[in-house]
Every structure is written in structure tokens, then in C-alpha cells.
Amino acid sequence: MIISIASGKGGTGKTTVAINLALALSDSQSLKFLDCDVEEPNAYFFLKPELSQKIPVSIPVPEINETKCDFCGKCAEICEYNALAVLKDTVLVFAELCHGCGGCTLLCPEKAITEKDRQIGIMEIGSTGKITFIHGKLNIGEAMSPPLIREVKKQINPSETVIIDAPPGTSCPVIESVKGSDFSLLVTEPTPFGLNDLKLAVETLKQMNIPHGVVLNRAGVGDNKVKNYCNRENIPILMEIPMDRKIAEAYSEGKSIIETMPEYQQKFLTLYKKIKNLQ
């Protein structure tokens, strides 16, 4: 089963839920953990894997041979991301905007375009106990993370248990991360911001036809509007994690909830059982 952990906003506790679910399951089975929040991956600090591979990740960007080019402009017309600008006697390539689709190379009538690799980040692979750990690190200043996320997700074997820690929000990186999931857990908090962004995340998953449920983090603060919304929309609240100073202190020290409060082991196993029952 592929389970993605997502949320409409940052800071709700996605990584907390993802790492503790992985640790709870790893006592009885092998699994893969993918940190797809490649702009700021932090699951590494909690799982503490021993990394064994470091793989550069690149995308192909166009390179123009201006001795062949007749400056017809077809390459710029096909580019949806304005990565090419054809002038009177030269072609400008904005490599940072290129998505590496290869359309310009394919359509160039003069065959004046070749492709060269441009590194956008790295993927690191390691392990800790029965957990195979994979994460991506996007280069500083890079605008696009989906190509790196796709590379990380190539490590998925559908026959295995896979937990994906997705980026916050509902934009392209999140879509790429949760795509193909069997189930998505939405981590939220009982605040107006939590409710607003939960609604966005729910609508996104509905459009993608991905079954989903909610984990309510910092339960006990705020109000009941998140619970009322979930009840109206028939979205199951699968787990509640209370506002607890011990959890916050453990997080600040790079420790999991299970590590400091062993009674949560069974709670996360129960969460997994509930997910399986909804399949």
C-alpha cells in the first residue's frame, strides 16, 4: 500500500505523523519511506538513516545550434513555460524555466536543438532498521521540484508498504507527491487556517480520486469547526494527537513521539489498521 501524508498548509505535523507511522510499522515489516518535501526535507533528522547512495538528478534542457537554426520560432511557440525566446538572429534559453519535456527538440524542423543535462538536485538512499529511506534535496534557487520528486518516486515498488511525506500546500509538488497513492492522510489542526487549507487539500484529492482521511494534530486547542466540516463531508478523523508539551519537546530534540512516549506505538498501528479497513 502506498500512503501519502499531506496537508493544505505547512507546520501541521505531516512529518511527525509520517515518521511515527513508519517506525510503528517497521517493528513487524519492511517498508520504504520517501521524503518528497525536497525543498526542505527533514525526516532524516528523526529517522537517522545510514545513507549509502548519493545520486545527482538532472533534467534535459535545450541547446541551440545557431548555425542550423533559421529562427522560425516554432520552439518558442511549443514551450508552455516561456523557456525559449526567439529573436531576429539568436535564441535565448532560460534553463531555469525549462521543464525538460523535449517538445522543442522534437518539433525543430532544422534539427538545430540538442539537449544537455542540467543538475537540479540530488537523491540520497539509505536505511534504518527495516526502513529503506529515500529523500531528494533540491538545489538552492531552483524553481521546480516535481522532476526531482518524480525521480524519488521511481524507487516505489507497489508490492511494498510505502509512506510518502509530501510537501505542504496544494500546488504542483504536492500533486506529484500524492499521485498514485492508495490512500492519503491529511494532517490538520483545529484552527481557522487549518480548516481553510484542509478544504483545499480535500478538494484536490477528490479531483484525483484518492481515498483520504484526517489526522487532527494539536487537538484540544482552537474550536470544533474542523470536526464539524469532516462530519458534514463524511471524511473520517482517523486519529487525534493532543496538544502535549512532551511531543513538542521531543520534536525539538529530533526525537519521535514513539521514542519518548511508547504508548503511541499502538495508536499508530491502530491508525494503519483503520486505513487498511477503508481500502
ChimeraX attribute file (.defattr): number of C-alpha atoms within 10 A of each C-alpha:
attribute: neighborCount
match mode: 1-to-1
recipient: residues
	/A:1	17
	/A:2	20
	/A:3	22
	/A:4	28
	/A:5	28
	/A:6	33
	/A:7	31
	/A:8	26
	/A:9	23
	/A:10	15
	/A:11	14
	/A:12	22
	/A:13	21
	/A:14	26
	/A:15	24
	/A:16	21
	/A:17	23
	/A:18	25
	/A:19	24
	/A:20	23
	/A:21	21
	/A:22	25
	/A:23	24
	/A:24	20
	/A:25	20
	/A:26	17
	/A:27	12
	/A:28	9
	/A:29	12
	/A:30	15
	/A:31	21
	/A:32	22
	/A:33	26
	/A:34	27
	/A:35	29
	/A:36	31
	/A:37	24
	/A:38	24
	/A:39	20
	/A:40	12
	/A:41	19
	/A:42	15
	/A:43	24
	/A:44	17
	/A:45	13
	/A:46	17
	/A:47	21
	/A:48	14
	/A:49	18
	/A:50	14
	/A:51	15
	/A:52	9
	/A:53	11
	/A:54	13
	/A:55	11
	/A:56	15
	/A:57	20
	/A:58	17
	/A:59	18
	/A:60	17
	/A:61	25
	/A:62	25
	/A:63	17
	/A:64	18
	/A:65	14
	/A:66	13
	/A:67	7
	/A:68	12
	/A:69	18
	/A:70	14
	/A:71	18
	/A:72	14
	/A:73	17
	/A:74	14
	/A:75	24
	/A:76	20
	/A:77	14
	/A:78	14
	/A:79	18
	/A:80	12
	/A:81	12
	/A:82	14
	/A:83	19
	/A:84	23
	/A:85	16
	/A:86	16
	/A:87	11
	/A:88	9
	/A:89	9
	/A:90	14
	/A:91	19
	/A:92	13
	/A:93	18
	/A:94	14
	/A:95	16
	/A:96	14
	/A:97	17
	/A:98	21
	/A:99	18
	/A:100	19
	/A:101	13
	/A:102	17
	/A:103	15
	/A:104	24
	/A:105	19
	/A:106	12
	/A:107	13
	/A:108	18
	/A:109	15
	/A:110	13
	/A:111	14
	/A:112	18
	/A:113	22
	/A:114	16
	/A:115	15
	/A:116	13
	/A:117	13
	/A:118	16
	/A:119	15
	/A:120	21
	/A:121	21
	/A:122	19
	/A:123	19
	/A:124	16
	/A:125	19
	/A:126	17
	/A:127	17
	/A:128	14
	/A:129	14
	/A:130	16
	/A:131	21
	/A:132	19
	/A:133	25
	/A:134	25
	/A:135	28
	/A:136	29
	/A:137	22
	/A:138	25
	/A:139	16
	/A:140	9
	/A:141	9
	/A:142	13
	/A:143	13
	/A:144	18
	/A:145	22
	/A:146	19
	/A:147	19
	/A:148	27
	/A:149	25
	/A:150	15
	/A:151	17
	/A:152	23
	/A:153	22
	/A:154	8
	/A:155	16
	/A:156	18
	/A:157	13
	/A:158	12
	/A:159	8
	/A:160	13
	/A:161	18
	/A:162	24
	/A:163	25
	/A:164	29
	/A:165	30
	/A:166	27
	/A:167	29
	/A:168	20
	/A:169	18
	/A:170	20
	/A:171	12
	/A:172	12
	/A:173	23
	/A:174	25
	/A:175	18
	/A:176	19
	/A:177	25
	/A:178	26
	/A:179	16
	/A:180	17
	/A:181	21
	/A:182	19
	/A:183	23
	/A:184	26
	/A:185	23
	/A:186	25
	/A:187	30
	/A:188	29
	/A:189	29
	/A:190	20
	/A:191	16
	/A:192	13
	/A:193	12
	/A:194	23
	/A:195	21
	/A:196	14
	/A:197	19
	/A:198	26
	/A:199	15
	/A:200	15
	/A:201	22
	/A:202	24
	/A:203	12
	/A:204	17
	/A:205	19
	/A:206	11
	/A:207	8
	/A:208	14
	/A:209	14
	/A:210	16
	/A:211	17
	/A:212	25
	/A:213	21
	/A:214	25
	/A:215	24
	/A:216	23
	/A:217	22
	/A:218	19
	/A:219	19
	/A:220	15
	/A:221	12
	/A:222	13
	/A:223	13
	/A:224	13
	/A:225	14
	/A:226	23
	/A:227	17
	/A:228	11
	/A:229	14
	/A:230	18
	/A:231	12
	/A:232	9
	/A:233	10
	/A:234	10
	/A:235	15
	/A:236	16
	/A:237	18
	/A:238	19
	/A:239	19
	/A:240	18
	/A:241	17
	/A:242	13
	/A:243	14
	/A:244	11
	/A:245	9
	/A:246	12
	/A:247	19
	/A:248	14
	/A:249	13
	/A:250	17
	/A:251	16
	/A:252	10
	/A:253	10
	/A:254	16
	/A:255	20
	/A:256	23
	/A:257	22
	/A:258	20
	/A:259	13
	/A:260	14
	/A:261	12
	/A:262	12
	/A:263	11
	/A:264	17
	/A:265	18
	/A:266	13
	/A:267	18
	/A:268	22
	/A:269	17
	/A:270	16
	/A:271	16
	/A:272	17
	/A:273	12
	/A:274	15
	/A:275	21
	/A:276	12
	/A:277	8
	/A:278	11
	/A:279	10
